[in-house]
Amino acid sequence: ARAIASALMADPADPRGLDAWAADAGVSPKTIARAFVDGTGCTFREWRVRVRVHAAAGLLTQGVAVQEAAPAVGYESVSSFIGAFRARFSVTPAVYAARSR
């Protein structure tokens, strides 16, 4: 689980889901899911969202546009990205970027 968490921090846009990570590790998805919660304190999905929106926050503070930041961290839909970002930071990515300048 730690290796997966580290890999996601290194590449937030990695599209592999839990099943693919489990197959790569040669274990069941359920085993990885349990290990992930034990090792990180949150589910795989929650971890991925946190990593992605925090990586995006860094990009936004560097002046990267929302439409570019979303796919750079693995979101296919800008609106999904905005929703996830707002849920984590309580503001839209555009507002976050403007406040960070």
NORNORMO-V281120 format. One record per residue. N is the residue number from 0. SS is DSSP state (hx for helix, st for strand, lp for the rest). NEAR is the number of other C-alpha atoms within 8 Angstrom. D_FIRST is the distance of its C-alpha to the first C-alpha in Angstrom with 2 decimals. Layout:
n=N ss=SS near=NEAR d_first=D_FIRST
n=N ss=SS near=NEAR d_first=D_FIRST
//
This chain:
n=0 ss=lp near=9 d_first=0.00
n=1 ss=hx near=8 d_first=3.80
n=2 ss=hx near=6 d_first=5.40
n=3 ss=hx near=8 d_first=5.11
n=4 ss=hx near=9 d_first=6.15
n=5 ss=hx near=8 d_first=8.57
n=6 ss=hx near=9 d_first=9.78
n=7 ss=hx near=12 d_first=10.60
n=8 ss=hx near=8 d_first=12.38
n=9 ss=hx near=6 d_first=14.22
n=10 ss=lp near=8 d_first=15.21
n=11 ss=lp near=13 d_first=15.21
n=12 ss=lp near=11 d_first=17.47
n=13 ss=lp near=7 d_first=15.19
n=14 ss=lp near=5 d_first=16.36
n=15 ss=lp near=7 d_first=13.87
n=16 ss=lp near=6 d_first=13.03
n=17 ss=hx near=10 d_first=10.52
n=18 ss=hx near=9 d_first=12.94
n=19 ss=hx near=8 d_first=13.08
n=20 ss=hx near=11 d_first=9.44
n=21 ss=hx near=13 d_first=9.69
n=22 ss=hx near=10 d_first=13.04
n=23 ss=hx near=7 d_first=12.07
n=24 ss=hx near=6 d_first=9.78
n=25 ss=lp near=6 d_first=12.69
n=26 ss=lp near=9 d_first=11.36
n=27 ss=lp near=9 d_first=12.37
n=28 ss=hx near=11 d_first=11.12
n=29 ss=hx near=6 d_first=11.75
n=30 ss=hx near=9 d_first=9.51
n=31 ss=hx near=12 d_first=6.41
n=32 ss=hx near=11 d_first=8.20
n=33 ss=hx near=8 d_first=8.87
n=34 ss=hx near=9 d_first=5.70
n=35 ss=hx near=14 d_first=4.87
n=36 ss=hx near=11 d_first=8.46
n=37 ss=hx near=8 d_first=8.59
n=38 ss=hx near=8 d_first=6.40
n=39 ss=hx near=10 d_first=7.92
n=40 ss=lp near=7 d_first=10.95
n=41 ss=lp near=9 d_first=11.07
n=42 ss=lp near=10 d_first=10.46
n=43 ss=hx near=10 d_first=8.92
n=44 ss=hx near=6 d_first=12.59
n=45 ss=hx near=8 d_first=13.43
n=46 ss=hx near=11 d_first=10.88
n=47 ss=hx near=10 d_first=12.22
n=48 ss=hx near=9 d_first=15.71
n=49 ss=hx near=9 d_first=15.51
n=50 ss=hx near=11 d_first=14.40
n=51 ss=hx near=12 d_first=17.08
n=52 ss=hx near=13 d_first=19.83
n=53 ss=hx near=8 d_first=19.40
n=54 ss=hx near=10 d_first=19.57
n=55 ss=hx near=12 d_first=22.55
n=56 ss=hx near=11 d_first=24.15
n=57 ss=hx near=8 d_first=24.29
n=58 ss=hx near=10 d_first=25.90
n=59 ss=hx near=14 d_first=28.33
n=60 ss=hx near=10 d_first=29.48
n=61 ss=lp near=6 d_first=30.25
n=62 ss=lp near=7 d_first=32.52
n=63 ss=lp near=9 d_first=30.53
n=64 ss=lp near=7 d_first=31.85
n=65 ss=hx near=10 d_first=29.88
n=66 ss=hx near=7 d_first=30.60
n=67 ss=hx near=8 d_first=29.03
n=68 ss=hx near=12 d_first=26.05
n=69 ss=hx near=14 d_first=24.85
n=70 ss=hx near=12 d_first=24.40
n=71 ss=hx near=9 d_first=23.21
n=72 ss=lp near=13 d_first=20.01
n=73 ss=lp near=11 d_first=19.68
n=74 ss=lp near=11 d_first=22.10
n=75 ss=lp near=7 d_first=24.75
n=76 ss=lp near=8 d_first=26.85
n=77 ss=hx near=11 d_first=28.15
n=78 ss=hx near=6 d_first=29.04
n=79 ss=hx near=9 d_first=25.52
n=80 ss=hx near=11 d_first=24.35
n=81 ss=hx near=10 d_first=27.20
n=82 ss=hx near=9 d_first=26.36
n=83 ss=hx near=10 d_first=22.72
n=84 ss=hx near=13 d_first=23.97
n=85 ss=hx near=11 d_first=26.77
n=86 ss=hx near=8 d_first=24.63
n=87 ss=hx near=8 d_first=22.55
n=88 ss=hx near=7 d_first=25.49
n=89 ss=lp near=7 d_first=28.46
n=90 ss=lp near=9 d_first=30.28
n=91 ss=lp near=11 d_first=30.30
n=92 ss=hx near=12 d_first=29.00
n=93 ss=hx near=7 d_first=32.66
n=94 ss=hx near=8 d_first=33.62
n=95 ss=hx near=11 d_first=30.68
n=96 ss=hx near=12 d_first=31.77
n=97 ss=hx near=7 d_first=35.39
n=98 ss=hx near=6 d_first=34.73
n=99 ss=hx near=6 d_first=32.79
n=100 ss=lp near=5 d_first=35.78
//
